[in-house]
Amino acid sequence: MADDTTFGTGDASASPWGTRLSRTISAVILLVVVIAAAIWLLMPKSATVPDVTGSTLEVARTTIENAGYKVGVVSKVETDKMAAGLVTAQTPAGRSSAAKGAVVDLVLAEAPTGVASAAGTPGGGSVPKGSIAVPNVLGKTQNEAGKSISSNGLLVTFSFTQSGSPVGSVVSQFPAPGAIVPAGTVVDVVLSSGLPSGSASAIAGGITVPSVLGLSQSAATSKLAAAGWGASVTFAPATAAPQGVVFYQSPGGETLVSSRRTVTIWVSRGTPTYYPDPYASPPLNK
């Protein structure tokens, strides 16, 4: 008589061993997911490092800290390619990606020996008799700027412009810091009036004007174009910057505006003897 009994492997998952194995695999997968999520949450978030080349140390420090980074080593290098007192290099580079909280090292331009510095003091050379080196008042308060300029035998006028810089702080000046001018020259100083109160869009979505001070004409226009800005170029004699280098801009670098527009830059024609008409200065920020 034939045996109709059949043999099969059966359902392993229905056995206690299969159930324990399935549960173990699920637990391991869940643990891996939890660990990966925790690592992702704890990792420093990357962001774009602000480009502060061409800015004063005060403006660069404020910009870097406001972006969630820290200023590290600040060194100096002699160069005639950038106005003295301005940032000529940074590490990490501007517009590169780095974790929030990272340290940004800065290199400040220093006037070569024998050249007037942008800080308003001779860099080893001498200021012609009857002439004065314009002091650097960028970032200072109105009172500090007024005292610094008047104590050097110069006159001063003040105006205001909307800016993300602290209210009452200097955002631009003309003639540029370090320019050699006759005693009694008028220094036009522009102060920050802050951003419009209650303007959430201006505060949250304000656009920072790139700083191109100290850059060559081609580098300045390229930097503006890369950031979506137009450029209008005006040439003028200047002592504080070598020929072909930007020594003034409007709107001022690192100020906040509601929309991108054309930035007017003043490019040095080279060293003049004097500013013959101290009132014939570039227009103030609008």
TILUM-55688 format. One record per residue (C-alpha): residue number from 0; residue in one letter; x, y, z. Coordinates in nm, 4 decimals. Layout:
[rec NUM; "a"; [X; Y; Z]]
...
***
This chain:
[rec 0; "m"; [0.0000; 0.0000; 0.0000]]
[rec 1; "a"; [0.1430; 0.3368; -0.1061]]
[rec 2; "d"; [0.2465; 0.5870; 0.1584]]
[rec 3; "d"; [0.0860; 0.9265; 0.0828]]
[rec 4; "t"; [0.2878; 1.1076; 0.3499]]
[rec 5; "t"; [0.4808; 1.4097; 0.2102]]
[rec 6; "f"; [0.7708; 1.5943; 0.3642]]
[rec 7; "g"; [0.8184; 1.9743; 0.3369]]
[rec 8; "t"; [1.0433; 2.2385; 0.4793]]
[rec 9; "g"; [0.7564; 2.4090; 0.6577]]
[rec 10; "d"; [0.7303; 2.7844; 0.7393]]
[rec 11; "a"; [1.0500; 2.8858; 0.9254]]
[rec 12; "s"; [0.9038; 3.2210; 1.0171]]
[rec 13; "a"; [0.6310; 3.0462; 1.2095]]
[rec 14; "s"; [0.8841; 2.8766; 1.4349]]
[rec 15; "p"; [1.0069; 3.0446; 1.7565]]
[rec 16; "w"; [1.3576; 3.0689; 1.6097]]
[rec 17; "g"; [1.2276; 3.2462; 1.2978]]
[rec 18; "t"; [1.0236; 3.4915; 1.5037]]
[rec 19; "r"; [1.3216; 3.5812; 1.7232]]
[rec 20; "l"; [1.5401; 3.6309; 1.4127]]
[rec 21; "s"; [1.2864; 3.8640; 1.2513]]
[rec 22; "r"; [1.2541; 4.0675; 1.5686]]
[rec 23; "t"; [1.6330; 4.0914; 1.6062]]
[rec 24; "i"; [1.6774; 4.2144; 1.2470]]
[rec 25; "s"; [1.4026; 4.4745; 1.2945]]
[rec 26; "a"; [1.5596; 4.5953; 1.6171]]
[rec 27; "v"; [1.9031; 4.6274; 1.4539]]
[rec 28; "i"; [1.7584; 4.8248; 1.1616]]
[rec 29; "l"; [1.5719; 5.0556; 1.3994]]
[rec 30; "l"; [1.8867; 5.1086; 1.6080]]
[rec 31; "v"; [2.0897; 5.1958; 1.2977]]
[rec 32; "v"; [1.8235; 5.4462; 1.1895]]
[rec 33; "v"; [1.8152; 5.6073; 1.5359]]
[rec 34; "i"; [2.1966; 5.6336; 1.5510]]
[rec 35; "a"; [2.2129; 5.7832; 1.2003]]
[rec 36; "a"; [1.9461; 6.0393; 1.2890]]
[rec 37; "a"; [2.1269; 6.1321; 1.6113]]
[rec 38; "i"; [2.4562; 6.1765; 1.4260]]
[rec 39; "w"; [2.2860; 6.3948; 1.1650]]
[rec 40; "l"; [2.1233; 6.6120; 1.4315]]
[rec 41; "l"; [2.4477; 6.6534; 1.6263]]
[rec 42; "m"; [2.6634; 6.7306; 1.3249]]
[rec 43; "p"; [2.7458; 7.1035; 1.2786]]
[rec 44; "k"; [2.5377; 7.2417; 0.9943]]
[rec 45; "s"; [2.7293; 7.3786; 0.6976]]
[rec 46; "a"; [2.6633; 7.7238; 0.5570]]
[rec 47; "t"; [2.8229; 7.9719; 0.3198]]
[rec 48; "v"; [3.1159; 8.1645; 0.4644]]
[rec 49; "p"; [3.0683; 8.5404; 0.4048]]
[rec 50; "d"; [3.3184; 8.7101; 0.1752]]
[rec 51; "v"; [3.4765; 8.9917; 0.3784]]
[rec 52; "t"; [3.7694; 9.0771; 0.1521]]
[rec 53; "g"; [3.7915; 9.4516; 0.1087]]
[rec 54; "s"; [3.6214; 9.5159; 0.4456]]
[rec 55; "t"; [3.7689; 9.6788; 0.7539]]
[rec 56; "l"; [3.8427; 9.4473; 1.0469]]
[rec 57; "e"; [3.5443; 9.5855; 1.2401]]
[rec 58; "v"; [3.3011; 9.5220; 0.9544]]
[rec 59; "a"; [3.4564; 9.1813; 0.8797]]
[rec 60; "r"; [3.4284; 9.0710; 1.2439]]
[rec 61; "t"; [3.0635; 9.1780; 1.2667]]
[rec 62; "t"; [2.9754; 9.0098; 0.9376]]
[rec 63; "i"; [3.1490; 8.6843; 1.0301]]
[rec 64; "e"; [2.9958; 8.6644; 1.3778]]
[rec 65; "n"; [2.6475; 8.7480; 1.2497]]
[rec 66; "a"; [2.6803; 8.4569; 1.0057]]
[rec 67; "g"; [2.7524; 8.2152; 1.2916]]
[rec 68; "y"; [3.1307; 8.1933; 1.2574]]
[rec 69; "k"; [3.4234; 8.3068; 1.4719]]
[rec 70; "v"; [3.7196; 8.5268; 1.3849]]
[rec 71; "g"; [4.0456; 8.3417; 1.4396]]
[rec 72; "v"; [4.3993; 8.4602; 1.3733]]
[rec 73; "v"; [4.4301; 8.8133; 1.2323]]
[rec 74; "s"; [4.7633; 8.8678; 1.0601]]
[rec 75; "k"; [4.9049; 9.1407; 0.8363]]
[rec 76; "v"; [5.0924; 9.1446; 0.5088]]
[rec 77; "e"; [5.2551; 9.4325; 0.3222]]
[rec 78; "t"; [5.0915; 9.4861; -0.0161]]
[rec 79; "d"; [5.0137; 9.7612; -0.2624]]
[rec 80; "k"; [4.7285; 9.5620; -0.4153]]
[rec 81; "m"; [4.4819; 9.6426; -0.1370]]
[rec 82; "a"; [4.4293; 9.9583; 0.0680]]
[rec 83; "a"; [4.5951; 9.9253; 0.4084]]
[rec 84; "g"; [4.3683; 9.8269; 0.6963]]
[rec 85; "l"; [4.1351; 9.6201; 0.4763]]
[rec 86; "v"; [4.0999; 9.2409; 0.4628]]
[rec 87; "t"; [4.3057; 9.1095; 0.1712]]
[rec 88; "a"; [4.2595; 8.7341; 0.2325]]
[rec 89; "q"; [4.0600; 8.4936; 0.4471]]
[rec 90; "t"; [4.0558; 8.1223; 0.5316]]
[rec 91; "p"; [3.8121; 7.9558; 0.4631]]
[rec 92; "a"; [3.7587; 8.1551; 0.1451]]
[rec 93; "g"; [3.4494; 8.3708; 0.1069]]
[rec 94; "r"; [3.1438; 8.1957; -0.0402]]
[rec 95; "s"; [3.2892; 7.8532; 0.0418]]
[rec 96; "s"; [3.1016; 7.6061; 0.2610]]
[rec 97; "a"; [3.1999; 7.5472; 0.6237]]
[rec 98; "a"; [3.0348; 7.4223; 0.9414]]
[rec 99; "k"; [2.8660; 7.6830; 1.1593]]
[rec 100; "g"; [3.0948; 7.7889; 1.4415]]
[rec 101; "a"; [3.4097; 7.7383; 1.2340]]
[rec 102; "v"; [3.7000; 7.9803; 1.2720]]
[rec 103; "v"; [3.7759; 8.2268; 0.9913]]
[rec 104; "d"; [4.1342; 8.3566; 0.9800]]
[rec 105; "l"; [4.1894; 8.7007; 0.8316]]
[rec 106; "v"; [4.4853; 8.8750; 0.6678]]
[rec 107; "l"; [4.4895; 9.2561; 0.6743]]
[rec 108; "a"; [4.6690; 9.4608; 0.4127]]
[rec 109; "e"; [4.9511; 9.6749; 0.5466]]
[rec 110; "a"; [5.1011; 9.9664; 0.3588]]
[rec 111; "p"; [5.4534; 9.8959; 0.2322]]
[rec 112; "t"; [5.7259; 10.0948; 0.4061]]
[rec 113; "g"; [5.7172; 10.4556; 0.2934]]
[rec 114; "v"; [5.3520; 10.4548; 0.1852]]
[rec 115; "a"; [5.0706; 10.6319; 0.3713]]
[rec 116; "s"; [4.8500; 10.3752; 0.5408]]
[rec 117; "a"; [4.4715; 10.3555; 0.5237]]
[rec 118; "a"; [4.4586; 10.3863; 0.9004]]
[rec 119; "g"; [4.5517; 10.7510; 0.8598]]
[rec 120; "t"; [4.9127; 10.7363; 0.9712]]
[rec 121; "p"; [5.2261; 10.7306; 0.7575]]
[rec 122; "g"; [5.3575; 10.3802; 0.6966]]
[rec 123; "g"; [5.7176; 10.4822; 0.7404]]
[rec 124; "g"; [5.6977; 10.7784; 0.5028]]
[rec 125; "s"; [5.6145; 11.1436; 0.5614]]
[rec 126; "v"; [5.3008; 11.3406; 0.4852]]
[rec 127; "p"; [5.3723; 11.6549; 0.2795]]
[rec 128; "k"; [5.3785; 11.9773; 0.4814]]
[rec 129; "g"; [5.0295; 12.1266; 0.5113]]
[rec 130; "s"; [4.8669; 11.7931; 0.4250]]
[rec 131; "i"; [4.6815; 11.5472; 0.6454]]
[rec 132; "a"; [4.6147; 11.1732; 0.6213]]
[rec 133; "v"; [4.2399; 11.1176; 0.6493]]
[rec 134; "p"; [4.1698; 10.9033; 0.9596]]
[rec 135; "n"; [3.9782; 10.5778; 0.9303]]
[rec 136; "v"; [3.6413; 10.6268; 1.1032]]
[rec 137; "l"; [3.4567; 10.3298; 0.9500]]
[rec 138; "g"; [3.2513; 10.1517; 1.2156]]
[rec 139; "k"; [3.2888; 10.4345; 1.4689]]
[rec 140; "t"; [3.0028; 10.6303; 1.6259]]
[rec 141; "q"; [2.9128; 10.9781; 1.5036]]
[rec 142; "n"; [3.0758; 11.1370; 1.8090]]
[rec 143; "e"; [3.3955; 10.9332; 1.7716]]
[rec 144; "a"; [3.4163; 11.0046; 1.3977]]
[rec 145; "g"; [3.3599; 11.3762; 1.4468]]
[rec 146; "k"; [3.6282; 11.4040; 1.7130]]
[rec 147; "s"; [3.8793; 11.1978; 1.5144]]
[rec 148; "i"; [3.8335; 11.3998; 1.1962]]
[rec 149; "s"; [3.8213; 11.7468; 1.3557]]
[rec 150; "s"; [4.1209; 11.6773; 1.5796]]
[rec 151; "n"; [4.3223; 11.6131; 1.2614]]
[rec 152; "g"; [4.2455; 11.9574; 1.1192]]
[rec 153; "l"; [3.9686; 11.8431; 0.8847]]
[rec 154; "l"; [3.6006; 11.9340; 0.8560]]
[rec 155; "v"; [3.3170; 11.6835; 0.8567]]
[rec 156; "t"; [2.9611; 11.6495; 0.7272]]
[rec 157; "f"; [2.7189; 11.3736; 0.8239]]
[rec 158; "s"; [2.4308; 11.2062; 0.6423]]
[rec 159; "f"; [2.2341; 10.8881; 0.7027]]
[rec 160; "t"; [2.1455; 10.5802; 0.4999]]
[rec 161; "q"; [1.9416; 10.2669; 0.5754]]
[rec 162; "s"; [2.1815; 9.9906; 0.6708]]
[rec 163; "g"; [2.2042; 9.6690; 0.8671]]
[rec 164; "s"; [2.5032; 9.8129; 1.0538]]
[rec 165; "p"; [2.4475; 9.9398; 1.4114]]
[rec 166; "v"; [2.2445; 10.2613; 1.4182]]
[rec 167; "g"; [2.4699; 10.5664; 1.4295]]
[rec 168; "s"; [2.7829; 10.3828; 1.3144]]
[rec 169; "v"; [2.9865; 10.4978; 1.0138]]
[rec 170; "v"; [2.9257; 10.2858; 0.7019]]
[rec 171; "s"; [3.1253; 10.4913; 0.4498]]
[rec 172; "q"; [3.3452; 10.7987; 0.4185]]
[rec 173; "f"; [3.5041; 11.0111; 0.1484]]
[rec 174; "p"; [3.7887; 11.0881; 0.0972]]
[rec 175; "a"; [3.8938; 10.7314; 0.1727]]
[rec 176; "p"; [4.0903; 10.6440; 0.4878]]
[rec 177; "g"; [4.4566; 10.7292; 0.4441]]
[rec 178; "a"; [4.4056; 10.9766; 0.1595]]
[rec 179; "i"; [4.6491; 11.2698; 0.1803]]
[rec 180; "v"; [4.4497; 11.5951; 0.1629]]
[rec 181; "p"; [4.5020; 11.9628; 0.2511]]
[rec 182; "a"; [4.4095; 12.0819; 0.5995]]
[rec 183; "g"; [4.0474; 12.1956; 0.6141]]
[rec 184; "t"; [3.9234; 11.9365; 0.3632]]
[rec 185; "v"; [3.5651; 11.8264; 0.4214]]
[rec 186; "v"; [3.5228; 11.4558; 0.4964]]
[rec 187; "d"; [3.1758; 11.3282; 0.4029]]
[rec 188; "v"; [3.0663; 11.0634; 0.6537]]
[rec 189; "v"; [2.7606; 10.8394; 0.6084]]
[rec 190; "l"; [2.5988; 10.6927; 0.9213]]
[rec 191; "s"; [2.3640; 10.3974; 0.9527]]
[rec 192; "s"; [2.0014; 10.4805; 1.0316]]
[rec 193; "g"; [1.9242; 10.1105; 1.0730]]
[rec 194; "l"; [1.6525; 9.9245; 0.8881]]
[rec 195; "p"; [1.2895; 10.0411; 0.8688]]
[rec 196; "s"; [1.1119; 9.9479; 1.1938]]
[rec 197; "g"; [0.8616; 9.6683; 1.1538]]
[rec 198; "s"; [0.9945; 9.5821; 0.8117]]
[rec 199; "a"; [1.0186; 9.2069; 0.8545]]
[rec 200; "s"; [1.0968; 9.1550; 0.4881]]
[rec 201; "a"; [1.3842; 9.4011; 0.5037]]
[rec 202; "i"; [1.5216; 9.2432; 0.8202]]
[rec 203; "a"; [1.4776; 8.8799; 0.7186]]
[rec 204; "g"; [1.5283; 8.9160; 0.3454]]
[rec 205; "g"; [1.7641; 9.2106; 0.3195]]
[rec 206; "i"; [2.0413; 9.1766; 0.0641]]
[rec 207; "t"; [2.3974; 9.2533; 0.1655]]
[rec 208; "v"; [2.5921; 9.4754; -0.0716]]
[rec 209; "p"; [2.9271; 9.3105; -0.1553]]
[rec 210; "s"; [3.2317; 9.5066; -0.0457]]
[rec 211; "v"; [3.4745; 9.5675; -0.3318]]
[rec 212; "l"; [3.6978; 9.8262; -0.1665]]
[rec 213; "g"; [4.0647; 9.7625; -0.2389]]
[rec 214; "l"; [3.9981; 9.5355; -0.5370]]
[rec 215; "s"; [4.1087; 9.6038; -0.8924]]
[rec 216; "q"; [3.8439; 9.7328; -1.1328]]
[rec 217; "s"; [3.8099; 9.3968; -1.3093]]
[rec 218; "a"; [3.7997; 9.2003; -0.9813]]
[rec 219; "a"; [3.5403; 9.4386; -0.8375]]
[rec 220; "t"; [3.3078; 9.4242; -1.1371]]
[rec 221; "s"; [3.3447; 9.0447; -1.1555]]
[rec 222; "k"; [3.2629; 9.0076; -0.7850]]
[rec 223; "l"; [2.9552; 9.2284; -0.8227]]
[rec 224; "a"; [2.8384; 9.0468; -1.1360]]
[rec 225; "a"; [2.8807; 8.7066; -0.9696]]
[rec 226; "a"; [2.6552; 8.8236; -0.6867]]
[rec 227; "g"; [2.3950; 8.9601; -0.9275]]
[rec 228; "w"; [2.4818; 9.3305; -0.9082]]
[rec 229; "g"; [2.5468; 9.5809; -1.1838]]
[rec 230; "a"; [2.8462; 9.8145; -1.1743]]
[rec 231; "s"; [2.8984; 10.1758; -1.2739]]
[rec 232; "v"; [3.2639; 10.2841; -1.2841]]
[rec 233; "t"; [3.3938; 10.6342; -1.2138]]
[rec 234; "f"; [3.7632; 10.7251; -1.2211]]
[rec 235; "a"; [3.9188; 10.9744; -0.9818]]
[rec 236; "p"; [4.2643; 11.0512; -0.8362]]
[rec 237; "a"; [4.3283; 10.8924; -0.4968]]
[rec 238; "t"; [4.6260; 10.8643; -0.2659]]
[rec 239; "a"; [4.4933; 10.5808; -0.0493]]
[rec 240; "a"; [4.4726; 10.3307; -0.3366]]
[rec 241; "p"; [4.7099; 10.2394; -0.6204]]
[rec 242; "q"; [4.6030; 10.3146; -0.9773]]
[rec 243; "g"; [4.3255; 10.0847; -1.0948]]
[rec 244; "v"; [4.2066; 9.9968; -0.7406]]
[rec 245; "v"; [3.8584; 10.0712; -0.6015]]
[rec 246; "f"; [3.8730; 10.3224; -0.3161]]
[rec 247; "y"; [3.5027; 10.4098; -0.2713]]
[rec 248; "q"; [3.1649; 10.2557; -0.3477]]
[rec 249; "s"; [2.7979; 10.3420; -0.3149]]
[rec 250; "p"; [2.5964; 10.1766; -0.1659]]
[rec 251; "g"; [2.8612; 10.0949; 0.0930]]
[rec 252; "g"; [2.9898; 9.7408; 0.1279]]
[rec 253; "e"; [2.8189; 9.5104; 0.3794]]
[rec 254; "t"; [2.5137; 9.7382; 0.4087]]
[rec 255; "l"; [2.1660; 9.5895; 0.3655]]
[rec 256; "v"; [1.9297; 9.6942; 0.0871]]
[rec 257; "s"; [1.5883; 9.5678; -0.0161]]
[rec 258; "s"; [1.6877; 9.4708; -0.3723]]
[rec 259; "r"; [1.9920; 9.4384; -0.5965]]
[rec 260; "r"; [2.0798; 9.7374; -0.8102]]
[rec 261; "t"; [2.3818; 9.9030; -0.9636]]
[rec 262; "v"; [2.6779; 9.9713; -0.7363]]
[rec 263; "t"; [2.8842; 10.2764; -0.8281]]
[rec 264; "i"; [3.2552; 10.2268; -0.7724]]
[rec 265; "w"; [3.5321; 10.4852; -0.7802]]
[rec 266; "v"; [3.8594; 10.3595; -0.9267]]
[rec 267; "s"; [4.1896; 10.5321; -0.8535]]
[rec 268; "r"; [4.3644; 10.7119; -1.1383]]
[rec 269; "g"; [4.6778; 10.7239; -0.9295]]
[rec 270; "t"; [4.8276; 10.9561; -0.6728]]
[rec 271; "p"; [4.7214; 11.3204; -0.7012]]
[rec 272; "t"; [4.9025; 11.6156; -0.5462]]
[rec 273; "y"; [4.5893; 11.7259; -0.3594]]
[rec 274; "y"; [4.2151; 11.7188; -0.3767]]
[rec 275; "p"; [4.1786; 12.0703; -0.5248]]
[rec 276; "d"; [3.8075; 12.0921; -0.4483]]
[rec 277; "p"; [3.7139; 11.9118; -0.1259]]
[rec 278; "y"; [3.3454; 11.9551; -0.2052]]
[rec 279; "a"; [3.3714; 11.7717; -0.5378]]
[rec 280; "s"; [3.3361; 11.4340; -0.3732]]
[rec 281; "p"; [3.1313; 11.1349; -0.4909]]
[rec 282; "p"; [2.7623; 11.1558; -0.3946]]
[rec 283; "l"; [2.6617; 11.0068; -0.0636]]
[rec 284; "n"; [2.4676; 10.6825; -0.0366]]
[rec 285; "k"; [2.1058; 10.7187; -0.1382]]
***
